[in-house]
Amino acid sequence: MERDWWHSQGVRRREFLATALGAVTLAGCSSVRSAQGSSASASVASVAATPMAGLTSPTPPVATPGTAWEVLQRSTVPVLCYHQIREHTPADSAGARSLICPAAVLERHLRALVEAGMQPVTSTALVDHLELGAPLPARPVMISFDDASAGHFTAALPILQRLGMPATFFVMTVVLDKPNWLRRDQVRLLDRADMTIGVHTWDHHRVTSYTEPDWAAQLERPKAELEGIVGHRLDLFAYPYGAWNTAALPHVQQTGYRAAFQLTDQPPDPQRPLFTIRRVLTSSSWDTGTLLDRLHS
């Protein structure tokens, strides 16, 4: 009996020790797993926080300006040139009436572009395309206005905004704040409305007649004045009457202009085509069919 009792106690002791050891072992495994889990989590966090080689964003390539020949090959985008946007008056001559476009005519012209599938682009996008080969949408067209008459703000801007079209306004500075011309605050508002402001000299004299003092008076000072009005750099220029000569082109470039616009009277300069971009001088007498024909030609 006594021996059986000790035997039974020995069995219980061994069962207790086995259970205790099992618990210690399980606890040890759990601790190891926990430690391993913490280590793994830390490793994952470390990996997540460390940029992986080969996954960083590559530096975009710098676009190389095209040669004069390449710019000429890209110079197929039509550019429209409008002047005053207002109603005709009895005092307007026949020649003036051609360049004075009533708001209703302007809107018909611009709507005709949309209906023909043409897509207006900014002058910056056009110059990027010509100089750097940047892509443009299918059937692009650029719209521009010269001289800074009051109707550019009061009549043209609402139409452009209604149709969602960008345009460039080439401003001569001698007329600013005078009756029937743009005010300085309107030039600023055109810029804030995502329109582009370009320079159109101080008082609209032909660059072909400039003497040495004229380059600063007609190219540098108007540029600086308009930059002060809009608060940023301007780099586009339009020749008064569209007239230019090869002697003028280095002066335009050295003044800090990136590109300059003429009319269709002359072909682009073969050496500096960016400074002789052609534009179509529009007429208020054109119906929409004539307008589209002129663009296609």
Secondary structure, DSSP 8 states (H G I E B T S, - for coil): -HHHHHHHHHHHHHHHHHHHHHHHHHHHHHHHHHHHHHHHHHHHHHHHHS--TT-S-----------HHHHHHHTT--EEEE-EES---TT--HHHHHHEE-HHHHHHHHHHHHHTT-EE--HHHHHHHHHH-----SSEEEEEEEE-BTHIIIIIHHHHHHHT---EEEE-GGGTTSTTB--HHHHHHHHHTT-EEEE--SS---GGG--HHHHIIIIIHHHHHHHHHHTS---EEE-GGG---TTHHHHHHHTT-SEEE--TTS---SS-GGGSB--EE--TT--HHHHHHHHH-
